[in-house]
């Protein structure tokens, strides 16, 4: 699918453009879903020929009276923030079923998932879904993208001089990958993030029938436990009165986490195991991250200077940044499933930060470290996993295509022959 007449002036290409183009060549309708302000509208408009902006009061009133009018216009037709009038979903489904919509007819943008009872059809087989995230470092221009993730899976790699330091990464983490904040200073970014959370906790969460203040406290607890599989009891103990019963605390914590996930504020990363039918894939508790690492930094009230002085916190937020960028790049890989990014943890205490697995069975493991001094430690964990996967030949588990340690500060993107592991500064990685 070629880009359309509505492509905004100054639009920066996104990694997901190629995926959206492919989906539009296959499906009559595609939903581009993701957190507020991540760039969904501009990306959708870049492929569109006409648009209905449901968020405008006069447009919404007309669409509520007749949802079908939201679909009127040259195609591909963009329906922006469709979830504000949920019956639009069924109108799109009806248009697809009645042969009114050929491939690439409709693009829906959504920053929240409406309650299931508000739509009568899941959209399965009619409406494809594309998860969009905030900008990766390759998209903002802060990564050279000289090391391609797709290239690594294909056996292609060239060493590169990087000379990355930590201080700029601290600024990147606190600013985030928001399209509106490219090159913004910390003061502007902090005000922007305050406004984001006001919209979430004062408007979006209450619309879902939950208390915004409670939800903010749950989010702060998730930030404190970033990148872990913290129990509901732990999250609830941070957010609610200890006068409540344990069952009530866990139930309310689960409700708020579900709401934050439905609003694409929080994202879960599932566990992985080499055998495709392993129970561990289902039983390992997911880790939770935010849609952008700046959200966690904002909830924790840290600035770049404080981050640099706190190595443990910096490491936690840098891991979140790496997971974010890996998710962006992995989603565009050939043969990538809807959730290619996982993590590994077993009963022997071995944990590997990230696993990317493709539909054809190829996979790769990643450890995240702030600097070169911890590369040996990361490589040791990766090779323990490599050995475990190979330990049972009868299981026929595929060997990893490659293993890599992603670092913050680093001089080179290089291959370490002794450990059979790549060492890649995040600012050299791309799709």
BAFIMI-60268 format. One record per residue (C-alpha): residue number from 1; residue in one letter; y, z, x. Coordinates in pm, whole numbers, plus 50000, padded with zeros to 5 digits. Layout:
BEGIN
<pt i="NUM" aa="A" v="Y" w="Z" u="X"/>
...
END
This chain:
BEGIN
<pt i="1" aa="X" v="50000" w="50000" u="50000"/>
<pt i="2" aa="X" v="50334" w="49899" u="50147"/>
<pt i="3" aa="X" v="50637" w="50124" u="50126"/>
<pt i="4" aa="X" v="50866" w="50071" u="49830"/>
<pt i="5" aa="X" v="51226" w="50007" u="49730"/>
<pt i="6" aa="X" v="51308" w="50376" u="49689"/>
<pt i="7" aa="X" v="51240" w="50468" u="50052"/>
<pt i="8" aa="X" v="51523" w="50710" u="50140"/>
<pt i="9" aa="X" v="51763" w="50615" u="50416"/>
<pt i="10" aa="X" v="51676" w="50806" u="50731"/>
<pt i="11" aa="X" v="51321" w="50881" u="50616"/>
<pt i="12" aa="X" v="51109" w="51008" u="50905"/>
<pt i="13" aa="X" v="50748" w="50886" u="50898"/>
<pt i="14" aa="X" v="50496" w="51157" u="50813"/>
<pt i="15" aa="X" v="50136" w="51184" u="50930"/>
<pt i="16" aa="X" v="50018" w="51178" u="50568"/>
<pt i="17" aa="X" v="50185" w="50839" u="50501"/>
<pt i="18" aa="X" v="49870" w="50653" u="50604"/>
<pt i="19" aa="X" v="49652" w="50872" u="50383"/>
<pt i="20" aa="X" v="49882" w="50827" u="50083"/>
<pt i="21" aa="X" v="49884" w="50450" u="50138"/>
<pt i="22" aa="X" v="49504" w="50443" u="50142"/>
<pt i="23" aa="X" v="49477" w="50654" u="49827"/>
<pt i="24" aa="X" v="49725" w="50431" u="49643"/>
<pt i="25" aa="X" v="49511" w="50130" u="49733"/>
<pt i="26" aa="X" v="49212" w="50304" u="49573"/>
<pt i="27" aa="X" v="49334" w="50520" u="49283"/>
<pt i="28" aa="X" v="49565" w="50445" u="48992"/>
<pt i="29" aa="X" v="49739" w="50780" u="49038"/>
<pt i="30" aa="X" v="49788" w="51021" u="49327"/>
<pt i="31" aa="X" v="49924" w="51374" u="49315"/>
<pt i="32" aa="X" v="50116" w="51477" u="49628"/>
<pt i="33" aa="X" v="50095" w="51857" u="49623"/>
<pt i="34" aa="X" v="50241" w="52117" u="49853"/>
<pt i="35" aa="X" v="50488" w="52398" u="49889"/>
<pt i="36" aa="X" v="50850" w="52359" u="49783"/>
<pt i="37" aa="X" v="51080" w="52170" u="50018"/>
<pt i="38" aa="X" v="50807" w="52030" u="50244"/>
<pt i="39" aa="X" v="50914" w="51670" u="50184"/>
<pt i="40" aa="X" v="50688" w="51563" u="49897"/>
<pt i="41" aa="X" v="50962" w="51384" u="49704"/>
<pt i="42" aa="X" v="51091" w="51178" u="49996"/>
<pt i="43" aa="X" v="50741" w="51078" u="50102"/>
<pt i="44" aa="X" v="50654" w="50979" u="49745"/>
<pt i="45" aa="X" v="50980" w="50789" u="49700"/>
<pt i="46" aa="X" v="50910" w="50598" u="50021"/>
<pt i="47" aa="X" v="50622" w="50428" u="49835"/>
<pt i="48" aa="X" v="50792" w="50415" u="49493"/>
<pt i="49" aa="X" v="50970" w="50148" u="49292"/>
<pt i="50" aa="X" v="51103" w="50381" u="49020"/>
<pt i="51" aa="X" v="51123" w="50754" u="48952"/>
<pt i="52" aa="X" v="51141" w="51014" u="48674"/>
<pt i="53" aa="X" v="51290" w="51344" u="48791"/>
<pt i="54" aa="X" v="51140" w="51600" u="48554"/>
<pt i="55" aa="X" v="51337" w="51884" u="48714"/>
<pt i="56" aa="X" v="51661" w="51759" u="48558"/>
<pt i="57" aa="X" v="51734" w="51936" u="48228"/>
<pt i="58" aa="X" v="51811" w="51627" u="48020"/>
<pt i="59" aa="X" v="51507" w="51442" u="48155"/>
<pt i="60" aa="X" v="51280" w="51738" u="48097"/>
<pt i="61" aa="X" v="51394" w="51768" u="47736"/>
<pt i="62" aa="X" v="51311" w="51403" u="47668"/>
<pt i="63" aa="X" v="50976" w="51426" u="47843"/>
<pt i="64" aa="X" v="50879" w="51742" u="47655"/>
<pt i="65" aa="X" v="50935" w="51550" u="47331"/>
<pt i="66" aa="X" v="50725" w="51255" u="47449"/>
<pt i="67" aa="X" v="50539" w="51293" u="47783"/>
<pt i="68" aa="X" v="50459" w="50922" u="47792"/>
<pt i="69" aa="X" v="50824" w="50833" u="47864"/>
<pt i="70" aa="X" v="50783" w="50996" u="48205"/>
<pt i="71" aa="X" v="50564" w="50702" u="48304"/>
<pt i="72" aa="X" v="50812" w="50427" u="48216"/>
<pt i="73" aa="X" v="50934" w="50223" u="48512"/>
<pt i="74" aa="X" v="50838" w="49977" u="48783"/>
<pt i="75" aa="X" v="50524" w="50072" u="48974"/>
<pt i="76" aa="X" v="50438" w="50261" u="49181"/>
<pt i="77" aa="X" v="50628" w="50501" u="48956"/>
<pt i="78" aa="X" v="50707" w="50848" u="49090"/>
<pt i="79" aa="X" v="50704" w="51149" u="48857"/>
<pt i="80" aa="X" v="50877" w="51429" u="49049"/>
<pt i="81" aa="X" v="50774" w="51791" u="48974"/>
<pt i="82" aa="X" v="50536" w="51693" u="48696"/>
<pt i="83" aa="X" v="50406" w="52049" u="48658"/>
<pt i="84" aa="X" v="50729" w="52147" u="48477"/>
<pt i="85" aa="X" v="50589" w="51953" u="48178"/>
<pt i="86" aa="X" v="50208" w="51983" u="48211"/>
<pt i="87" aa="X" v="50126" w="51732" u="47932"/>
<pt i="88" aa="X" v="50243" w="51460" u="48175"/>
<pt i="89" aa="X" v="49908" w="51504" u="48349"/>
<pt i="90" aa="X" v="49715" w="51404" u="48038"/>
<pt i="91" aa="X" v="49957" w="51117" u="47973"/>
<pt i="92" aa="X" v="49877" w="50980" u="48319"/>
<pt i="93" aa="X" v="49506" w="51023" u="48259"/>
<pt i="94" aa="X" v="49537" w="50835" u="47927"/>
<pt i="95" aa="X" v="49734" w="50554" u="48094"/>
<pt i="96" aa="X" v="49466" w="50519" u="48362"/>
<pt i="97" aa="X" v="49183" w="50522" u="48107"/>
<pt i="98" aa="X" v="49351" w="50259" u="47886"/>
<pt i="99" aa="X" v="49382" w="50020" u="48181"/>
<pt i="100" aa="X" v="49761" w="50051" u="48183"/>
<pt i="101" aa="X" v="49743" w="50169" u="48539"/>
<pt i="102" aa="X" v="49595" w="49960" u="48816"/>
<pt i="103" aa="X" v="49562" w="50092" u="49171"/>
<pt i="104" aa="X" v="49882" w="50250" u="49295"/>
<pt i="105" aa="X" v="50052" w="50289" u="48957"/>
<pt i="106" aa="X" v="50166" w="50651" u="48964"/>
<pt i="107" aa="X" v="50264" w="50913" u="49223"/>
<pt i="108" aa="X" v="50301" w="51270" u="49095"/>
<pt i="109" aa="X" v="50465" w="51540" u="49304"/>
<pt i="110" aa="X" v="50388" w="51907" u="49242"/>
<pt i="111" aa="X" v="50481" w="52234" u="49407"/>
<pt i="112" aa="X" v="50253" w="52446" u="49193"/>
<pt i="113" aa="X" v="49924" w="52417" u="49008"/>
<pt i="114" aa="X" v="49972" w="52476" u="48632"/>
<pt i="115" aa="X" v="49736" w="52698" u="48440"/>
<pt i="116" aa="X" v="49419" w="52505" u="48355"/>
<pt i="117" aa="X" v="49460" w="52566" u="47983"/>
<pt i="118" aa="X" v="49783" w="52363" u="47985"/>
<pt i="119" aa="X" v="49600" w="52038" u="48068"/>
<pt i="120" aa="X" v="49295" w="51903" u="47888"/>
<pt i="121" aa="X" v="49147" w="51703" u="48176"/>
<pt i="122" aa="X" v="49090" w="51780" u="48544"/>
<pt i="123" aa="X" v="49192" w="51432" u="48650"/>
<pt i="124" aa="X" v="48865" w="51387" u="48839"/>
<pt i="125" aa="X" v="48798" w="51022" u="48913"/>
<pt i="126" aa="X" v="49142" w="50922" u="48788"/>
<pt i="127" aa="X" v="49401" w="51117" u="48986"/>
<pt i="128" aa="X" v="49350" w="51170" u="49359"/>
<pt i="129" aa="X" v="49512" w="51467" u="49532"/>
<pt i="130" aa="X" v="49691" w="51468" u="49866"/>
<pt i="131" aa="X" v="49780" w="51805" u="50017"/>
<pt i="132" aa="X" v="50111" w="51780" u="50201"/>
<pt i="133" aa="X" v="50242" w="52035" u="50449"/>
<pt i="134" aa="X" v="50568" w="52097" u="50627"/>
<pt i="135" aa="X" v="50638" w="51889" u="50937"/>
<pt i="136" aa="X" v="50418" w="51920" u="51244"/>
<pt i="137" aa="X" v="50567" w="51926" u="51593"/>
<pt i="138" aa="X" v="50475" w="51558" u="51633"/>
<pt i="139" aa="X" v="50674" w="51477" u="51318"/>
<pt i="140" aa="X" v="50982" w="51676" u="51420"/>
<pt i="141" aa="X" v="50973" w="51521" u="51766"/>
<pt i="142" aa="X" v="50896" w="51850" u="51943"/>
<pt i="143" aa="X" v="50555" w="51722" u="52051"/>
<pt i="144" aa="X" v="50515" w="51409" u="52260"/>
<pt i="145" aa="X" v="50187" w="51340" u="52076"/>
<pt i="146" aa="X" v="50056" w="51202" u="52406"/>
<pt i="147" aa="X" v="49715" w="51356" u="52329"/>
<pt i="148" aa="X" v="49576" w="51212" u="52008"/>
<pt i="149" aa="X" v="49334" w="51419" u="51801"/>
<pt i="150" aa="X" v="49177" w="51099" u="51673"/>
<pt i="151" aa="X" v="49156" w="50977" u="52032"/>
<pt i="152" aa="X" v="48972" w="51289" u="52140"/>
<pt i="153" aa="X" v="48713" w="51230" u="51868"/>
<pt i="154" aa="X" v="48675" w="50875" u="51996"/>
<pt i="155" aa="X" v="48641" w="50983" u="52360"/>
<pt i="156" aa="X" v="48991" w="50878" u="52464"/>
<pt i="157" aa="X" v="49211" w="51109" u="52675"/>
<pt i="158" aa="X" v="49474" w="51071" u="52944"/>
<pt i="159" aa="X" v="49618" w="51373" u="53128"/>
<pt i="160" aa="X" v="49989" w="51434" u="53077"/>
<pt i="161" aa="X" v="50270" w="51631" u="53236"/>
<pt i="162" aa="X" v="50408" w="51873" u="52977"/>
<pt i="163" aa="X" v="50585" w="52170" u="53144"/>
<pt i="164" aa="X" v="50620" w="52363" u="52820"/>
<pt i="165" aa="X" v="50774" w="52712" u="52811"/>
<pt i="166" aa="X" v="50740" w="52981" u="52543"/>
<pt i="167" aa="X" v="51103" w="53044" u="52442"/>
<pt i="168" aa="X" v="51148" w="52708" u="52263"/>
<pt i="169" aa="X" v="50825" w="52769" u="52073"/>
<pt i="170" aa="X" v="50957" w="53102" u="51947"/>
<pt i="171" aa="X" v="51258" w="52919" u="51805"/>
<pt i="172" aa="X" v="51029" w="52657" u="51649"/>
<pt i="173" aa="X" v="50814" w="52922" u="51481"/>
<pt i="174" aa="X" v="51113" w="53100" u="51330"/>
<pt i="175" aa="X" v="51277" w="52777" u="51214"/>
<pt i="176" aa="X" v="50959" w="52613" u="51082"/>
<pt i="177" aa="X" v="50875" w="52255" u="50999"/>
<pt i="178" aa="X" v="51107" w="52219" u="50700"/>
<pt i="179" aa="X" v="51259" w="51868" u="50689"/>
<pt i="180" aa="X" v="51601" w="52014" u="50600"/>
<pt i="181" aa="X" v="51600" w="52237" u="50909"/>
<pt i="182" aa="X" v="51541" w="51988" u="51186"/>
<pt i="183" aa="X" v="51764" w="52096" u="51477"/>
<pt i="184" aa="X" v="51900" w="52391" u="51273"/>
<pt i="185" aa="X" v="51985" w="52720" u="51442"/>
<pt i="186" aa="X" v="51817" w="53050" u="51354"/>
<pt i="187" aa="X" v="52099" w="53173" u="51129"/>
<pt i="188" aa="X" v="52082" w="52865" u="50910"/>
<pt i="189" aa="X" v="51702" w="52880" u="50904"/>
<pt i="190" aa="X" v="51696" w="53246" u="50803"/>
<pt i="191" aa="X" v="51932" w="53183" u="50510"/>
<pt i="192" aa="X" v="51719" w="52887" u="50404"/>
<pt i="193" aa="X" v="51402" w="53095" u="50408"/>
<pt i="194" aa="X" v="51572" w="53376" u="50215"/>
<pt i="195" aa="X" v="51657" w="53118" u="49948"/>
<pt i="196" aa="X" v="51298" w="52992" u="49949"/>
<pt i="197" aa="X" v="51159" w="53339" u="49885"/>
<pt i="198" aa="X" v="51419" w="53407" u="49616"/>
<pt i="199" aa="X" v="51296" w="53095" u="49436"/>
<pt i="200" aa="X" v="50933" w="53204" u="49474"/>
<pt i="201" aa="X" v="50964" w="53571" u="49380"/>
<pt i="202" aa="X" v="51247" w="53554" u="49128"/>
<pt i="203" aa="X" v="51149" w="53238" u="48945"/>
<pt i="204" aa="X" v="50809" w="53085" u="49026"/>
<pt i="205" aa="X" v="50598" w="53402" u="49029"/>
<pt i="206" aa="X" v="50751" w="53552" u="48710"/>
<pt i="207" aa="X" v="50682" w="53220" u="48533"/>
<pt i="208" aa="X" v="50316" w="53291" u="48602"/>
<pt i="209" aa="X" v="50342" w="53630" u="48430"/>
<pt i="210" aa="X" v="50347" w="53843" u="48747"/>
<pt i="211" aa="X" v="50600" w="54082" u="48895"/>
<pt i="212" aa="X" v="50801" w="53918" u="49172"/>
<pt i="213" aa="X" v="50860" w="54244" u="49358"/>
<pt i="214" aa="X" v="50489" w="54316" u="49373"/>
<pt i="215" aa="X" v="50420" w="53961" u="49484"/>
<pt i="216" aa="X" v="50674" w="53994" u="49765"/>
<pt i="217" aa="X" v="50497" w="54308" u="49890"/>
<pt i="218" aa="X" v="50162" w="54127" u="49878"/>
<pt i="219" aa="X" v="50313" w="53843" u="50080"/>
<pt i="220" aa="X" v="50450" w="54090" u="50334"/>
<pt i="221" aa="X" v="50104" w="54241" u="50368"/>
<pt i="222" aa="X" v="49953" w="53895" u="50415"/>
<pt i="223" aa="X" v="50209" w="53833" u="50690"/>
<pt i="224" aa="X" v="50116" w="54161" u="50856"/>
<pt i="225" aa="X" v="49749" w="54055" u="50839"/>
<pt i="226" aa="X" v="49817" w="53690" u="50922"/>
<pt i="227" aa="X" v="49517" w="53484" u="51025"/>
<pt i="228" aa="X" v="49264" w="53749" u="50925"/>
<pt i="229" aa="X" v="49018" w="53787" u="50640"/>
<pt i="230" aa="X" v="49177" w="54115" u="50531"/>
<pt i="231" aa="X" v="49007" w="54276" u="50233"/>
<pt i="232" aa="X" v="49178" w="54294" u="49895"/>
<pt i="233" aa="X" v="49176" w="54672" u="49927"/>
<pt i="234" aa="X" v="49379" w="54644" u="50251"/>
<pt i="235" aa="X" v="49634" w="54408" u="50095"/>
<pt i="236" aa="X" v="49653" w="54616" u="49780"/>
<pt i="237" aa="X" v="49702" w="54942" u="49970"/>
<pt i="238" aa="X" v="50013" w="54791" u="50132"/>
<pt i="239" aa="X" v="50155" w="54657" u="49807"/>
<pt i="240" aa="X" v="50070" w="54903" u="49528"/>
<pt i="241" aa="X" v="50085" w="55271" u="49451"/>
<pt i="242" aa="X" v="49790" w="55476" u="49575"/>
<pt i="243" aa="X" v="49787" w="55641" u="49234"/>
<pt i="244" aa="X" v="49610" w="55332" u="49098"/>
<pt i="245" aa="X" v="49234" w="55303" u="49107"/>
<pt i="246" aa="X" v="49070" w="55097" u="49383"/>
<pt i="247" aa="X" v="48946" w="54846" u="49126"/>
<pt i="248" aa="X" v="49295" w="54803" u="48980"/>
<pt i="249" aa="X" v="49453" w="54762" u="49323"/>
<pt i="250" aa="X" v="49202" w="54494" u="49423"/>
<pt i="251" aa="X" v="49239" w="54311" u="49092"/>
<pt i="252" aa="X" v="49617" w="54299" u="49116"/>
<pt i="253" aa="X" v="49609" w="54193" u="49480"/>
<pt i="254" aa="X" v="49370" w="53910" u="49389"/>
<pt i="255" aa="X" v="49600" w="53796" u="49107"/>
<pt i="256" aa="X" v="49903" w="53780" u="49334"/>
<pt i="257" aa="X" v="49716" w="53601" u="49613"/>
<pt i="258" aa="X" v="49588" w="53347" u="49360"/>
<pt i="259" aa="X" v="49944" w="53289" u="49240"/>
<pt i="260" aa="X" v="50072" w="53239" u="49596"/>
<pt i="261" aa="X" v="49790" w="52992" u="49659"/>
<pt i="262" aa="X" v="49868" w="52808" u="49334"/>
<pt i="263" aa="X" v="50230" w="52781" u="49450"/>
<pt i="264" aa="X" v="50109" w="52648" u="49787"/>
<pt i="265" aa="X" v="50280" w="52937" u="49967"/>
<pt i="266" aa="X" v="49952" w="53070" u="50109"/>
<pt i="267" aa="X" v="49658" w="52865" u="50233"/>
<pt i="268" aa="X" v="49301" w="52979" u="50303"/>
<pt i="269" aa="X" v="49082" w="52855" u="50588"/>
<pt i="270" aa="X" v="48709" w="52880" u="50519"/>
<pt i="271" aa="X" v="48434" w="52978" u="50759"/>
<pt i="272" aa="X" v="48202" w="52731" u="50933"/>
<pt i="273" aa="X" v="47851" w="52718" u="51072"/>
<pt i="274" aa="X" v="47669" w="52430" u="51241"/>
<pt i="275" aa="X" v="47380" w="52387" u="50995"/>
<pt i="276" aa="X" v="47528" w="52192" u="50702"/>
<pt i="277" aa="X" v="47332" w="52402" u="50451"/>
<pt i="278" aa="X" v="47404" w="52736" u="50614"/>
<pt i="279" aa="X" v="47486" w="53025" u="50380"/>
<pt i="280" aa="X" v="47750" w="53135" u="50630"/>
<pt i="281" aa="X" v="47973" w="52854" u="50515"/>
<pt i="282" aa="X" v="47992" w="53017" u="50174"/>
<pt i="283" aa="X" v="47967" w="53384" u="50264"/>
<pt i="284" aa="X" v="48218" w="53409" u="50549"/>
<pt i="285" aa="X" v="48545" w="53535" u="50406"/>
<pt i="286" aa="X" v="48838" w="53293" u="50439"/>
<pt i="287" aa="X" v="49130" w="53361" u="50666"/>
<pt i="288" aa="X" v="49477" w="53334" u="50514"/>
<pt i="289" aa="X" v="49784" w="53164" u="50658"/>
<pt i="290" aa="X" v="50119" w="53062" u="50513"/>
<pt i="291" aa="X" v="50226" w="52707" u="50435"/>
<pt i="292" aa="X" v="50455" w="52730" u="50736"/>
<pt i="293" aa="X" v="50454" w="52993" u="51014"/>
<pt i="294" aa="X" v="50826" w="53052" u="50959"/>
<pt i="295" aa="X" v="50741" w="53212" u="50625"/>
<pt i="296" aa="X" v="50536" w="53481" u="50797"/>
<pt i="297" aa="X" v="50806" w="53531" u="51063"/>
<pt i="298" aa="X" v="51069" w="53570" u="50791"/>
<pt i="299" aa="X" v="50861" w="53822" u="50594"/>
<pt i="300" aa="X" v="50809" w="54021" u="50916"/>
<pt i="301" aa="X" v="51187" w="54009" u="50989"/>
<pt i="302" aa="X" v="51157" w="53875" u="51343"/>
<pt i="303" aa="X" v="51390" w="53646" u="51535"/>
<pt i="304" aa="X" v="51305" w="53430" u="51840"/>
<pt i="305" aa="X" v="51421" w="53694" u="52091"/>
<pt i="306" aa="X" v="51210" w="53966" u="51934"/>
<pt i="307" aa="X" v="50913" w="53730" u="51921"/>
<pt i="308" aa="X" v="50930" w="53654" u="52292"/>
<pt i="309" aa="X" v="50933" w="54026" u="52372"/>
<pt i="310" aa="X" v="50626" w="54102" u="52157"/>
<pt i="311" aa="X" v="50330" w="53917" u="52302"/>
<pt i="312" aa="X" v="50080" w="54026" u="52038"/>
<pt i="313" aa="X" v="50300" w="53917" u="51748"/>
<pt i="314" aa="X" v="50392" w="53596" u="51930"/>
<pt i="315" aa="X" v="50025" w="53518" u="51977"/>
<pt i="316" aa="X" v="49953" w="53574" u="51608"/>
<pt i="317" aa="X" v="50235" w="53348" u="51493"/>
<pt i="318" aa="X" v="50158" w="53084" u="51756"/>
<pt i="319" aa="X" v="49801" w="53071" u="51627"/>
<pt i="320" aa="X" v="49945" w="53012" u="51278"/>
<pt i="321" aa="X" v="50157" w="52727" u="51416"/>
<pt i="322" aa="X" v="49851" w="52571" u="51582"/>
<pt i="323" aa="X" v="49645" w="52600" u="51265"/>
<pt i="324" aa="X" v="49927" w="52438" u="51068"/>
<pt i="325" aa="X" v="49954" w="52141" u="51304"/>
<pt i="326" aa="X" v="49578" w="52099" u="51335"/>
<pt i="327" aa="X" v="49556" w="52088" u="50955"/>
<pt i="328" aa="X" v="49822" w="51814" u="50943"/>
<pt i="329" aa="X" v="49656" w="51602" u="51212"/>
<pt i="330" aa="X" v="49299" w="51657" u="51094"/>
<pt i="331" aa="X" v="49381" w="51553" u="50737"/>
<pt i="332" aa="X" v="49464" w="51201" u="50863"/>
<pt i="333" aa="X" v="49144" w="51155" u="51065"/>
<pt i="334" aa="X" v="48897" w="50886" u="50956"/>
<pt i="335" aa="X" v="48605" w="51049" u="50773"/>
<pt i="336" aa="X" v="48809" w="51367" u="50713"/>
<pt i="337" aa="X" v="48706" w="51565" u="50403"/>
<pt i="338" aa="X" v="48959" w="51749" u="50189"/>
<pt i="339" aa="X" v="48923" w="52063" u="50403"/>
<pt i="340" aa="X" v="48836" w="51956" u="50760"/>
<pt i="341" aa="X" v="48982" w="52270" u="50921"/>
<pt i="342" aa="X" v="48758" w="52579" u="50942"/>
<pt i="343" aa="X" v="48699" w="52876" u="51172"/>
<pt i="344" aa="X" v="48386" w="53037" u="51318"/>
<pt i="345" aa="X" v="48276" w="53400" u="51324"/>
<pt i="346" aa="X" v="47929" w="53548" u="51352"/>
<pt i="347" aa="X" v="47750" w="53882" u="51357"/>
<pt i="348" aa="X" v="47740" w="53883" u="51738"/>
<pt i="349" aa="X" v="48118" w="53918" u="51755"/>
<pt i="350" aa="X" v="48183" w="53558" u="51856"/>
<pt i="351" aa="X" v="48490" w="53407" u="51694"/>
<pt i="352" aa="X" v="48642" w="53064" u="51751"/>
<pt i="353" aa="X" v="48989" w="53007" u="51610"/>
<pt i="354" aa="X" v="48945" w="52659" u="51466"/>
<pt i="355" aa="X" v="48673" w="52407" u="51392"/>
<pt i="356" aa="X" v="48739" w="52054" u="51271"/>
<pt i="357" aa="X" v="48440" w="51888" u="51104"/>
<pt i="358" aa="X" v="48426" w="51533" u="50970"/>
<pt i="359" aa="X" v="48209" w="51388" u="50696"/>
<pt i="360" aa="X" v="47991" w="51206" u="50948"/>
<pt i="361" aa="X" v="47894" w="51538" u="51109"/>
<pt i="362" aa="X" v="48114" w="51514" u="51418"/>
<pt i="363" aa="X" v="48295" w="51835" u="51500"/>
<pt i="364" aa="X" v="48515" w="52000" u="51761"/>
<pt i="365" aa="X" v="48607" w="52360" u="51844"/>
<pt i="366" aa="X" v="48948" w="52501" u="51940"/>
<pt i="367" aa="X" v="49067" w="52827" u="52086"/>
<pt i="368" aa="X" v="49437" w="52919" u="52082"/>
<pt i="369" aa="X" v="49605" w="53099" u="52374"/>
<pt i="370" aa="X" v="49972" w="53156" u="52454"/>
<pt i="371" aa="X" v="49943" w="53051" u="52818"/>
<pt i="372" aa="X" v="49722" w="52922" u="53099"/>
<pt i="373" aa="X" v="49626" w="53273" u="53210"/>
<pt i="374" aa="X" v="49399" w="53304" u="52904"/>
<pt i="375" aa="X" v="49239" w="52959" u="52925"/>
<pt i="376" aa="X" v="48925" w="53087" u="53096"/>
<pt i="377" aa="X" v="48872" w="53339" u="52817"/>
<pt i="378" aa="X" v="48914" w="53071" u="52552"/>
<pt i="379" aa="X" v="48679" w="52832" u="52730"/>
<pt i="380" aa="X" v="48414" w="53105" u="52753"/>
<pt i="381" aa="X" v="48422" w="53156" u="52374"/>
<pt i="382" aa="X" v="48395" w="52781" u="52314"/>
<pt i="383" aa="X" v="48098" w="52750" u="52548"/>
<pt i="384" aa="X" v="47924" w="53045" u="52384"/>
<pt i="385" aa="X" v="47951" w="52857" u="52057"/>
<pt i="386" aa="X" v="47831" w="52535" u="52221"/>
<pt i="387" aa="X" v="47526" w="52719" u="52356"/>
<pt i="388" aa="X" v="47448" w="52880" u="52018"/>
<pt i="389" aa="X" v="47460" w="52545" u="51839"/>
<pt i="390" aa="X" v="47224" w="52393" u="52097"/>
<pt i="391" aa="X" v="46989" w="52693" u="52106"/>
<pt i="392" aa="X" v="46765" w="52569" u="51826"/>
<pt i="393" aa="X" v="46667" w="52204" u="51892"/>
<pt i="394" aa="X" v="46456" w="52196" u="51576"/>
<pt i="395" aa="X" v="46770" w="52245" u="51366"/>
<pt i="396" aa="X" v="46909" w="51917" u="51500"/>
<pt i="397" aa="X" v="47263" w="52050" u="51495"/>
<pt i="398" aa="X" v="47505" w="51793" u="51639"/>
<pt i="399" aa="X" v="47674" w="51881" u="51966"/>
<pt i="400" aa="X" v="48052" w="51905" u="51956"/>
<pt i="401" aa="X" v="48243" w="51588" u="52030"/>
<pt i="402" aa="X" v="48472" w="51801" u="52246"/>
<pt i="403" aa="X" v="48607" w="52152" u="52292"/>
<pt i="404" aa="X" v="48972" w="52238" u="52360"/>
<pt i="405" aa="X" v="49196" w="52533" u="52434"/>
<pt i="406" aa="X" v="49540" w="52486" u="52282"/>
<pt i="407" aa="X" v="49813" w="52667" u="52475"/>
<pt i="408" aa="X" v="50178" w="52744" u="52422"/>
<pt i="409" aa="X" v="50312" w="52748" u="52776"/>
<pt i="410" aa="X" v="50146" w="52498" u="53007"/>
<pt i="411" aa="X" v="50218" w="52248" u="53282"/>
<pt i="412" aa="X" v="49963" w="51980" u="53196"/>
<pt i="413" aa="X" v="49738" w="51843" u="52926"/>
<pt i="414" aa="X" v="49419" w="51822" u="53127"/>
<pt i="415" aa="X" v="49041" w="51820" u="53127"/>
<pt i="416" aa="X" v="48869" w="52115" u="53295"/>
<pt i="417" aa="X" v="48545" w="51968" u="53428"/>
<pt i="418" aa="X" v="48400" w="52304" u="53530"/>
<pt i="419" aa="X" v="48403" w="52433" u="53172"/>
<pt i="420" aa="X" v="48385" w="52092" u="52997"/>
<pt i="421" aa="X" v="48693" w="52192" u="52794"/>
<pt i="422" aa="X" v="49029" w="52024" u="52742"/>
<pt i="423" aa="X" v="49344" w="52231" u="52794"/>
<pt i="424" aa="X" v="49622" w="52098" u="52572"/>
<pt i="425" aa="X" v="49972" w="52239" u="52524"/>
<pt i="426" aa="X" v="50055" w="52217" u="52154"/>
<pt i="427" aa="X" v="50366" w="52014" u="52236"/>
<pt i="428" aa="X" v="50142" w="51734" u="52368"/>
<pt i="429" aa="X" v="49913" w="51713" u="52064"/>
<pt i="430" aa="X" v="49943" w="51462" u="51782"/>
<pt i="431" aa="X" v="49743" w="51282" u="51517"/>
END
